[in-house]
Amino acid sequence: MHATPRDYTLPEGCPVCSADLPVRITAAGANGVCKHCGWFGRPLVTVTHQGLRVTYEGAQA
Ligand SMILES: [Zn+2]
């Protein structure tokens, strides 16, 4: 399976301002940076039968 796209835009994916969130998938994982508010993080992207499932790690306490 070589069809895995490496760049996504998650509609309203920013957890801070709900703007579209560009996410790039790399060998090291996913990195998302919000162009709108500057939030960045490492969303966890999992491919499911329903599509992409994106979760965010909570802030490390
Ligand atoms: Zn944002």
N, CA, C, O and the ligand as a Tripos MOL2 file, in Angstrom:
@<TRIPOS>MOLECULE
protein
  245   243    62     0     0
PROTEIN
NO_CHARGES

@<TRIPOS>ATOM
      1 N           0.8540   -1.1960    0.0000 N.3       1 MET1
      2 CA          0.0000    0.0000    0.0000 C.3       1 MET1
      3 C           0.8790    1.2310    0.0000 C.2       1 MET1
      4 O           1.4400    1.6110    1.0280 O.2       1 MET1
      5 N           0.9910    1.8410   -1.1410 N.am      2 HIS2
      6 CA          1.8250    3.0270   -1.2560 C.3       2 HIS2
      7 C           0.9870    4.2710   -1.4980 C.2       2 HIS2
      8 O           1.4940    5.3120   -1.9140 O.2       2 HIS2
      9 N          -0.2760    4.1440   -1.2360 N.am      3 ALA3
     10 CA         -1.1820    5.2490   -1.5610 C.3       3 ALA3
     11 C          -1.4400    6.1530   -0.3650 C.2       3 ALA3
     12 O          -2.2710    7.0590   -0.4300 O.2       3 ALA3
     13 N          -0.7380    5.9070    0.7090 N.am      4 THR4
     14 CA         -0.9840    6.7160    1.8910 C.3       4 THR4
     15 C          -0.5590    8.1600    1.6600 C.2       4 THR4
     16 O           0.6220    8.4410    1.4580 O.2       4 THR4
     17 N          -1.5050    9.0560    1.6900 N.am      5 PRO5
     18 CA         -1.1390   10.4690    1.5280 C.3       5 PRO5
     19 C          -0.3660   10.9630    2.7290 C.2       5 PRO5
     20 O          -0.5380   10.4700    3.8430 O.2       5 PRO5
     21 N           0.4700   11.9230    2.4960 N.am      6 ARG6
     22 CA          1.3330   12.3980    3.5690 C.3       6 ARG6
     23 C           0.9590   13.7840    4.0610 C.2       6 ARG6
     24 O           1.4520   14.2460    5.0900 O.2       6 ARG6
     25 N           0.1020   14.4290    3.3320 N.am      7 ASP7
     26 CA         -0.3280   15.7530    3.7700 C.3       7 ASP7
     27 C          -1.8460   15.8000    3.8320 C.2       7 ASP7
     28 O          -2.5480   15.3670    2.9180 O.2       7 ASP7
     29 N          -2.3110   16.3300    4.9170 N.am      8 TYR8
     30 CA         -3.7390   16.4320    5.1070 C.3       8 TYR8
     31 C          -4.0760   17.8470    5.5620 C.2       8 TYR8
     32 O          -3.2480   18.5610    6.1280 O.2       8 TYR8
     33 N          -5.2900   18.2130    5.2990 N.am      9 THR9
     34 CA         -5.8220   19.3880    5.9670 C.3       9 THR9
     35 C          -7.0630   18.9340    6.7130 C.2       9 THR9
     36 O          -8.0260   18.4340    6.1310 O.2       9 THR9
     37 N          -7.0040   19.1230    8.0000 N.am     10 LEU10
     38 CA         -8.1280   18.7130    8.8250 C.3      10 LEU10
     39 C          -9.0770   19.8920    8.9790 C.2      10 LEU10
     40 O          -8.7230   20.8990    9.5930 O.2      10 LEU10
     41 N         -10.2740   19.7740    8.4300 N.am     11 PRO11
     42 CA        -11.2370   20.8680    8.5680 C.3      11 PRO11
     43 C         -11.5300   21.1390   10.0400 C.2      11 PRO11
     44 O         -11.9020   20.2370   10.7910 O.2      11 PRO11
     45 N         -11.3560   22.3870   10.4320 N.am     12 GLU12
     46 CA        -11.5920   22.7890   11.8250 C.3      12 GLU12
     47 C         -10.7870   21.9120   12.7710 C.2      12 GLU12
     48 O         -11.2440   21.5540   13.8560 O.2      12 GLU12
     49 N          -9.5840   21.5740   12.3380 N.am     13 GLY13
     50 CA         -8.7940   20.6220   13.1080 C.3      13 GLY13
     51 C          -8.0080   21.2390   14.2400 C.2      13 GLY13
     52 O          -7.4930   20.5220   15.0980 O.2      13 GLY13
     53 N          -7.9030   22.5630   14.2590 N.am     14 CYS14
     54 CA         -7.1380   23.1880   15.3270 C.3      14 CYS14
     55 C          -7.9230   23.1460   16.6260 C.2      14 CYS14
     56 O          -9.0620   23.6100   16.6850 O.2      14 CYS14
     57 N          -7.3180   22.5930   17.6640 N.am     15 PRO15
     58 CA         -8.0180   22.4930   18.9490 C.3      15 PRO15
     59 C          -8.1460   23.8320   19.6500 C.2      15 PRO15
     60 O          -8.8980   23.9630   20.6160 O.2      15 PRO15
     61 N          -7.4170   24.8250   19.1690 N.am     16 VAL16
     62 CA         -7.4290   26.1300   19.8310 C.3      16 VAL16
     63 C          -8.4220   27.0760   19.1720 C.2      16 VAL16
     64 O          -9.2760   27.6560   19.8420 O.2      16 VAL16
     65 N          -8.3080   27.2290   17.8580 N.am     17 CYS17
     66 CA         -9.1330   28.2320   17.1910 C.3      17 CYS17
     67 C         -10.0760   27.6280   16.1580 C.2      17 CYS17
     68 O         -10.8400   28.3480   15.5140 O.2      17 CYS17
     69 N         -10.0250   26.3080   15.9990 N.am     18 SER18
     70 CA        -10.9320   25.6080   15.1000 C.3      18 SER18
     71 C         -10.7400   25.9640   13.6340 C.2      18 SER18
     72 O         -11.6350   25.7550   12.8150 O.2      18 SER18
     73 N          -9.5670   26.5040   13.3040 N.am     19 ALA19
     74 CA         -9.2680   26.7390   11.8970 C.3      19 ALA19
     75 C          -8.8450   25.4250   11.2420 C.2      19 ALA19
     76 O          -8.5670   24.4360   11.9190 O.2      19 ALA19
     77 N          -8.8040   25.4390    9.9160 N.am     20 ASP20
     78 CA         -8.2840   24.2690    9.2210 C.3      20 ASP20
     79 C          -6.8420   24.0420    9.6340 C.2      20 ASP20
     80 O          -6.0550   24.9820    9.7480 O.2      20 ASP20
     81 N          -6.5140   22.7930    9.8550 N.am     21 LEU21
     82 CA         -5.1890   22.4770   10.3680 C.3      21 LEU21
     83 C          -4.4180   21.6120    9.3850 C.2      21 LEU21
     84 O          -4.7600   20.4470    9.1850 O.2      21 LEU21
     85 N          -3.3870   22.1660    8.7730 N.am     22 PRO22
     86 CA         -2.5410   21.3550    7.8970 C.3      22 PRO22
     87 C          -1.7140   20.3810    8.7260 C.2      22 PRO22
     88 O          -1.1010   20.7570    9.7250 O.2      22 PRO22
     89 N          -1.7070   19.1440    8.3000 N.am     23 VAL23
     90 CA         -0.9570   18.1210    9.0200 C.3      23 VAL23
     91 C          -0.0560   17.3980    8.0270 C.2      23 VAL23
     92 O          -0.4950   16.9730    6.9580 O.2      23 VAL23
     93 N           1.1720   17.2740    8.3930 N.am     24 ARG24
     94 CA          2.1120   16.5370    7.5520 C.3      24 ARG24
     95 C           2.5290   15.2720    8.2550 C.2      24 ARG24
     96 O           2.8980   15.2750    9.4290 O.2      24 ARG24
     97 N           2.4620   14.1940    7.5100 N.am     25 ILE25
     98 CA          2.8480   12.9030    8.0680 C.3      25 ILE25
     99 C           4.2740   12.5990    7.6350 C.2      25 ILE25
    100 O           4.5890   12.5850    6.4450 O.2      25 ILE25
    101 N           5.1140   12.3600    8.6030 N.am     26 THR26
    102 CA          6.4930   12.0100    8.2980 C.3      26 THR26
    103 C           6.8040   10.6520    8.9080 C.2      26 THR26
    104 O           5.9770   10.0640    9.6050 O.2      26 THR26
    105 N           7.9830   10.1750    8.6430 N.am     27 ALA27
    106 CA          8.3860    8.8950    9.1960 C.3      27 ALA27
    107 C           8.4280    8.9420   10.7190 C.2      27 ALA27
    108 O           8.2930    7.9230   11.3960 O.2      27 ALA27
    109 N           8.6180   10.1490   11.2360 N.am     28 ALA28
    110 CA          8.7140   10.3050   12.6840 C.3      28 ALA28
    111 C           7.3570   10.5280   13.3340 C.2      28 ALA28
    112 O           7.2410   10.5660   14.5590 O.2      28 ALA28
    113 N           6.3360   10.6740   12.5040 N.am     29 GLY29
    114 CA          5.0230   10.9110   13.0600 C.3      29 GLY29
    115 C           4.3590   12.0700   12.3510 C.2      29 GLY29
    116 O           4.8030   12.5060   11.2890 O.2      29 GLY29
    117 N           3.3080   12.5550   12.9420 N.am     30 ALA30
    118 CA          2.5520   13.6410   12.3370 C.3      30 ALA30
    119 C           2.8660   14.9570   13.0310 C.2      30 ALA30
    120 O           3.0590   15.0200   14.2460 O.2      30 ALA30
    121 N           2.9090   15.9890   12.2280 N.am     31 ASN31
    122 CA          3.0900   17.3170   12.7880 C.3      31 ASN31
    123 C           2.0320   18.2370   12.2050 C.2      31 ASN31
    124 O           1.8470   18.3060   10.9900 O.2      31 ASN31
    125 N           1.3520   18.9320   13.0780 N.am     32 GLY32
    126 CA          0.3340   19.8670   12.6280 C.3      32 GLY32
    127 C           0.6830   21.2590   13.1020 C.2      32 GLY32
    128 O           1.0640   21.4580   14.2550 O.2      32 GLY32
    129 N           0.5510   22.2240   12.2030 N.am     33 VAL33
    130 CA          0.7950   23.6120   12.5620 C.3      33 VAL33
    131 C          -0.3710   24.4410   12.0570 C.2      33 VAL33
    132 O          -0.7040   24.4170   10.8720 O.2      33 VAL33
    133 N          -0.9830   25.1730   12.9740 N.am     34 CYS34
    134 CA         -2.1050   26.0140   12.5910 C.3      34 CYS34
    135 C          -1.5770   27.3330   12.0330 C.2      34 CYS34
    136 O          -0.8190   28.0440   12.6930 O.2      34 CYS34
    137 N          -1.9900   27.6440   10.8120 N.am     35 LYS35
    138 CA         -1.5580   28.8920   10.2010 C.3      35 LYS35
    139 C          -2.2680   30.0830   10.8270 C.2      35 LYS35
    140 O          -1.8150   31.2220   10.7170 O.2      35 LYS35
    141 N          -3.3640   29.8080   11.4720 N.am     36 HIS36
    142 CA         -4.1930   30.8910   11.9680 C.3      36 HIS36
    143 C          -3.7040   31.4130   13.3230 C.2      36 HIS36
    144 O          -3.5380   32.6200   13.5050 O.2      36 HIS36
    145 N          -3.4770   30.5160   14.2540 N.am     37 CYS37
    146 CA         -3.1250   30.9550   15.6040 C.3      37 CYS37
    147 C          -1.7180   30.5200   16.0020 C.2      37 CYS37
    148 O          -1.2120   30.9200   17.0510 O.2      37 CYS37
    149 N          -1.0920   29.7030   15.1660 N.am     38 GLY38
    150 CA          0.2740   29.3010   15.4600 C.3      38 GLY38
    151 C           0.3900   28.0900   16.3490 C.2      38 GLY38
    152 O           1.4970   27.6880   16.7080 O.2      38 GLY38
    153 N          -0.7370   27.4970   16.7120 N.am     39 TRP39
    154 CA         -0.6640   26.2810   17.5280 C.3      39 TRP39
    155 C           0.0440   25.1890   16.7390 C.2      39 TRP39
    156 O          -0.1600   25.0420   15.5340 O.2      39 TRP39
    157 N           0.8600   24.4430   17.4210 N.am     40 PHE40
    158 CA          1.4490   23.2870   16.7620 C.3      40 PHE40
    159 C           1.4610   22.1050   17.7130 C.2      40 PHE40
    160 O           1.5100   22.2570   18.9330 O.2      40 PHE40
    161 N           1.4150   20.9580   17.1340 N.am     41 GLY41
    162 CA          1.3780   19.7620   17.9560 C.3      41 GLY41
    163 C           1.5740   18.5430   17.0960 C.2      41 GLY41
    164 O           1.7950   18.6330   15.8890 O.2      41 GLY41
    165 N           1.4900   17.4310   17.7270 N.am     42 ARG42
    166 CA          1.6840   16.1670   17.0290 C.3      42 ARG42
    167 C           0.4280   15.3290   17.1440 C.2      42 ARG42
    168 O           0.3060   14.4880   18.0350 O.2      42 ARG42
    169 N          -0.4910   15.5620   16.2510 N.am     43 PRO43
    170 CA         -1.6920   14.7470   16.2920 C.3      43 PRO43
    171 C          -1.3730   13.3050   15.9310 C.2      43 PRO43
    172 O          -0.4850   13.0330   15.1230 O.2      43 PRO43
    173 N          -2.0940   12.4100   16.5300 N.am     44 LEU44
    174 CA         -1.9400   11.0040   16.2070 C.3      44 LEU44
    175 C          -2.9700   10.6550   15.1480 C.2      44 LEU44
    176 O          -4.1730   10.7550   15.3860 O.2      44 LEU44
    177 N          -2.5000   10.2480   13.9850 N.am     45 VAL45
    178 CA         -3.3900    9.9590   12.8750 C.3      45 VAL45
    179 C          -3.4610    8.4590   12.6750 C.2      45 VAL45
    180 O          -2.4470    7.7870   12.4870 O.2      45 VAL45
    181 N          -4.6550    7.9610   12.7190 N.am     46 THR46
    182 CA         -4.8800    6.5350   12.5050 C.3      46 THR46
    183 C          -5.8850    6.3710   11.3760 C.2      46 THR46
    184 O          -6.9230    7.0330   11.3490 O.2      46 THR46
    185 N          -5.5660    5.4910   10.4560 N.am     47 VAL47
    186 CA         -6.4890    5.2430    9.3560 C.3      47 VAL47
    187 C          -7.4940    4.1780    9.7830 C.2      47 VAL47
    188 O          -7.1210    3.0800   10.1960 O.2      47 VAL47
    189 N          -8.7580    4.5190    9.6770 N.am     48 THR48
    190 CA         -9.8110    3.5800   10.0220 C.3      48 THR48
    191 C         -10.6820    3.3520    8.7950 C.2      48 THR48
    192 O         -10.4910    3.9810    7.7540 O.2      48 THR48
    193 N         -11.6250    2.4570    8.9320 N.am     49 HIS49
    194 CA        -12.5340    2.2030    7.8140 C.3      49 HIS49
    195 C         -13.3950    3.4190    7.5240 C.2      49 HIS49
    196 O         -13.8990    3.5810    6.4120 O.2      49 HIS49
    197 N         -13.5620    4.2630    8.5140 N.am     50 GLN50
    198 CA        -14.3790    5.4500    8.3140 C.3      50 GLN50
    199 C         -13.5580    6.6220    7.7960 C.2      50 GLN50
    200 O         -14.1020    7.6810    7.4830 O.2      50 GLN50
    201 N         -12.2500    6.4280    7.7080 N.am     51 GLY51
    202 CA        -11.3960    7.5270    7.2740 C.3      51 GLY51
    203 C         -10.3170    7.7630    8.3100 C.2      51 GLY51
    204 O          -9.9360    6.8640    9.0600 O.2      51 GLY51
    205 N          -9.8510    8.9570    8.3320 N.am     52 LEU52
    206 CA         -8.7910    9.2670    9.2680 C.3      52 LEU52
    207 C          -9.3510    9.5940   10.6410 C.2      52 LEU52
    208 O         -10.3250   10.3330   10.7870 O.2      52 LEU52
    209 N          -8.7180    9.0350   11.6120 N.am     53 ARG53
    210 CA         -9.0740    9.3780   12.9730 C.3      53 ARG53
    211 C          -7.9000   10.1530   13.5460 C.2      53 ARG53
    212 O          -6.7650    9.6770   13.5200 O.2      53 ARG53
    213 N          -8.1670   11.3350   14.0570 N.am     54 VAL54
    214 CA         -7.1010   12.1770   14.5620 C.3      54 VAL54
    215 C          -7.3360   12.4570   16.0360 C.2      54 VAL54
    216 O          -8.4060   12.9110   16.4420 O.2      54 VAL54
    217 N          -6.3210   12.1760   16.8160 N.am     55 THR55
    218 CA         -6.4160   12.4790   18.2330 C.3      55 THR55
    219 C          -5.1970   13.2800   18.6320 C.2      55 THR55
    220 O          -4.1690   13.2490   17.9560 O.2      55 THR55
    221 N          -5.3160   13.9880   19.7200 N.am     56 TYR56
    222 CA         -4.2120   14.8100   20.1750 C.3      56 TYR56
    223 C          -3.7620   14.3430   21.5460 C.2      56 TYR56
    224 O          -4.5750   14.0310   22.4150 O.2      56 TYR56
    225 N          -2.4880   14.3010   21.7160 N.am     57 GLU57
    226 CA         -1.9850   13.9930   23.0520 C.3      57 GLU57
    227 C          -2.2370   15.1990   23.9440 C.2      57 GLU57
    228 O          -2.0320   16.3440   23.5410 O.2      57 GLU57
    229 N          -2.6690   14.9300   25.1210 N.am     58 GLY58
    230 CA         -2.9040   16.0280   26.0490 C.3      58 GLY58
    231 C          -1.5920   16.5990   26.5200 C.2      58 GLY58
    232 O          -0.5410   15.9740   26.3770 O.2      58 GLY58
    233 N          -1.6540   17.7660   27.0730 N.am     59 ALA59
    234 CA         -0.4540   18.3930   27.5960 C.3      59 ALA59
    235 C           0.1550   17.5060   28.6720 C.2      59 ALA59
    236 O          -0.5480   16.9650   29.5250 O.2      59 ALA59
    237 N           1.4310   17.3740   28.6190 N.am     60 GLN60
    238 CA          2.0960   16.5500   29.6150 C.3      60 GLN60
    239 C           2.1140   17.2810   30.9450 C.2      60 GLN60
    240 O           2.6710   18.3720   31.0690 O.2      60 GLN60
    241 N           1.4960   16.6610   31.9310 N.am     61 ALA61
    242 CA          1.4160   17.3160   33.2390 C.3      61 ALA61
    243 C           2.7440   17.1650   33.9760 C.2      61 ALA61
    244 O           2.8850   17.6470   35.0990 O.2      61 ALA61
    245 ZN         -5.4350   27.5630   15.4370 Zn       62 ZN62
@<TRIPOS>BOND
     1     1     2 1
     2     2     3 1
     3     3     4 2
     4     3     5 am
     5     5     6 1
     6     6     7 1
     7     7     8 2
     8     7     9 am
     9     9    10 1
    10    10    11 1
    11    11    12 2
    12    11    13 am
    13    13    14 1
    14    14    15 1
    15    15    16 2
    16    15    17 am
    17    17    18 1
    18    18    19 1
    19    19    20 2
    20    19    21 am
    21    21    22 1
    22    22    23 1
    23    23    24 2
    24    23    25 am
    25    25    26 1
    26    26    27 1
    27    27    28 2
    28    27    29 am
    29    29    30 1
    30    30    31 1
    31    31    32 2
    32    31    33 am
    33    33    34 1
    34    34    35 1
    35    35    36 2
    36    35    37 am
    37    37    38 1
    38    38    39 1
    39    39    40 2
    40    39    41 am
    41    41    42 1
    42    42    43 1
    43    43    44 2
    44    43    45 am
    45    45    46 1
    46    46    47 1
    47    47    48 2
    48    47    49 am
    49    49    50 1
    50    50    51 1
    51    51    52 2
    52    51    53 am
    53    53    54 1
    54    54    55 1
    55    55    56 2
    56    55    57 am
    57    57    58 1
    58    58    59 1
    59    59    60 2
    60    59    61 am
    61    61    62 1
    62    62    63 1
    63    63    64 2
    64    63    65 am
    65    65    66 1
    66    66    67 1
    67    67    68 2
    68    67    69 am
    69    69    70 1
    70    70    71 1
    71    71    72 2
    72    71    73 am
    73    73    74 1
    74    74    75 1
    75    75    76 2
    76    75    77 am
    77    77    78 1
    78    78    79 1
    79    79    80 2
    80    79    81 am
    81    81    82 1
    82    82    83 1
    83    83    84 2
    84    83    85 am
    85    85    86 1
    86    86    87 1
    87    87    88 2
    88    87    89 am
    89    89    90 1
    90    90    91 1
    91    91    92 2
    92    91    93 am
    93    93    94 1
    94    94    95 1
    95    95    96 2
    96    95    97 am
    97    97    98 1
    98    98    99 1
    99    99   100 2
   100    99   101 am
   101   101   102 1
   102   102   103 1
   103   103   104 2
   104   103   105 am
   105   105   106 1
   106   106   107 1
   107   107   108 2
   108   107   109 am
   109   109   110 1
   110   110   111 1
   111   111   112 2
   112   111   113 am
   113   113   114 1
   114   114   115 1
   115   115   116 2
   116   115   117 am
   117   117   118 1
   118   118   119 1
   119   119   120 2
   120   119   121 am
   121   121   122 1
   122   122   123 1
   123   123   124 2
   124   123   125 am
   125   125   126 1
   126   126   127 1
   127   127   128 2
   128   127   129 am
   129   129   130 1
   130   130   131 1
   131   131   132 2
   132   131   133 am
   133   133   134 1
   134   134   135 1
   135   135   136 2
   136   135   137 am
   137   137   138 1
   138   138   139 1
   139   139   140 2
   140   139   141 am
   141   141   142 1
   142   142   143 1
   143   143   144 2
   144   143   145 am
   145   145   146 1
   146   146   147 1
   147   147   148 2
   148   147   149 am
   149   149   150 1
   150   150   151 1
   151   151   152 2
   152   151   153 am
   153   153   154 1
   154   154   155 1
   155   155   156 2
   156   155   157 am
   157   157   158 1
   158   158   159 1
   159   159   160 2
   160   159   161 am
   161   161   162 1
   162   162   163 1
   163   163   164 2
   164   163   165 am
   165   165   166 1
   166   166   167 1
   167   167   168 2
   168   167   169 am
   169   169   170 1
   170   170   171 1
   171   171   172 2
   172   171   173 am
   173   173   174 1
   174   174   175 1
   175   175   176 2
   176   175   177 am
   177   177   178 1
   178   178   179 1
   179   179   180 2
   180   179   181 am
   181   181   182 1
   182   182   183 1
   183   183   184 2
   184   183   185 am
   185   185   186 1
   186   186   187 1
   187   187   188 2
   188   187   189 am
   189   189   190 1
   190   190   191 1
   191   191   192 2
   192   191   193 am
   193   193   194 1
   194   194   195 1
   195   195   196 2
   196   195   197 am
   197   197   198 1
   198   198   199 1
   199   199   200 2
   200   199   201 am
   201   201   202 1
   202   202   203 1
   203   203   204 2
   204   203   205 am
   205   205   206 1
   206   206   207 1
   207   207   208 2
   208   207   209 am
   209   209   210 1
   210   210   211 1
   211   211   212 2
   212   211   213 am
   213   213   214 1
   214   214   215 1
   215   215   216 2
   216   215   217 am
   217   217   218 1
   218   218   219 1
   219   219   220 2
   220   219   221 am
   221   221   222 1
   222   222   223 1
   223   223   224 2
   224   223   225 am
   225   225   226 1
   226   226   227 1
   227   227   228 2
   228   227   229 am
   229   229   230 1
   230   230   231 1
   231   231   232 2
   232   231   233 am
   233   233   234 1
   234   234   235 1
   235   235   236 2
   236   235   237 am
   237   237   238 1
   238   238   239 1
   239   239   240 2
   240   239   241 am
   241   241   242 1
   242   242   243 1
   243   243   244 2
@<TRIPOS>SUBSTRUCTURE
     1 MET1         2 RESIDUE 1 A MET
     2 HIS2         6 RESIDUE 1 A HIS
     3 ALA3        10 RESIDUE 1 A ALA
     4 THR4        14 RESIDUE 1 A THR
     5 PRO5        18 RESIDUE 1 A PRO
     6 ARG6        22 RESIDUE 1 A ARG
     7 ASP7        26 RESIDUE 1 A ASP
     8 TYR8        30 RESIDUE 1 A TYR
     9 THR9        34 RESIDUE 1 A THR
    10 LEU10       38 RESIDUE 1 A LEU
    11 PRO11       42 RESIDUE 1 A PRO
    12 GLU12       46 RESIDUE 1 A GLU
    13 GLY13       50 RESIDUE 1 A GLY
    14 CYS14       54 RESIDUE 1 A CYS
    15 PRO15       58 RESIDUE 1 A PRO
    16 VAL16       62 RESIDUE 1 A VAL
    17 CYS17       66 RESIDUE 1 A CYS
    18 SER18       70 RESIDUE 1 A SER
    19 ALA19       74 RESIDUE 1 A ALA
    20 ASP20       78 RESIDUE 1 A ASP
    21 LEU21       82 RESIDUE 1 A LEU
    22 PRO22       86 RESIDUE 1 A PRO
    23 VAL23       90 RESIDUE 1 A VAL
    24 ARG24       94 RESIDUE 1 A ARG
    25 ILE25       98 RESIDUE 1 A ILE
    26 THR26      102 RESIDUE 1 A THR
    27 ALA27      106 RESIDUE 1 A ALA
    28 ALA28      110 RESIDUE 1 A ALA
    29 GLY29      114 RESIDUE 1 A GLY
    30 ALA30      118 RESIDUE 1 A ALA
    31 ASN31      122 RESIDUE 1 A ASN
    32 GLY32      126 RESIDUE 1 A GLY
    33 VAL33      130 RESIDUE 1 A VAL
    34 CYS34      134 RESIDUE 1 A CYS
    35 LYS35      138 RESIDUE 1 A LYS
    36 HIS36      142 RESIDUE 1 A HIS
    37 CYS37      146 RESIDUE 1 A CYS
    38 GLY38      150 RESIDUE 1 A GLY
    39 TRP39      154 RESIDUE 1 A TRP
    40 PHE40      158 RESIDUE 1 A PHE
    41 GLY41      162 RESIDUE 1 A GLY
    42 ARG42      166 RESIDUE 1 A ARG
    43 PRO43      170 RESIDUE 1 A PRO
    44 LEU44      174 RESIDUE 1 A LEU
    45 VAL45      178 RESIDUE 1 A VAL
    46 THR46      182 RESIDUE 1 A THR
    47 VAL47      186 RESIDUE 1 A VAL
    48 THR48      190 RESIDUE 1 A THR
    49 HIS49      194 RESIDUE 1 A HIS
    50 GLN50      198 RESIDUE 1 A GLN
    51 GLY51      202 RESIDUE 1 A GLY
    52 LEU52      206 RESIDUE 1 A LEU
    53 ARG53      210 RESIDUE 1 A ARG
    54 VAL54      214 RESIDUE 1 A VAL
    55 THR55      218 RESIDUE 1 A THR
    56 TYR56      222 RESIDUE 1 A TYR
    57 GLU57      226 RESIDUE 1 A GLU
    58 GLY58      230 RESIDUE 1 A GLY
    59 ALA59      234 RESIDUE 1 A ALA
    60 GLN60      238 RESIDUE 1 A GLN
    61 ALA61      242 RESIDUE 1 A ALA
    62 ZN62       245 GROUP 0 **** ****
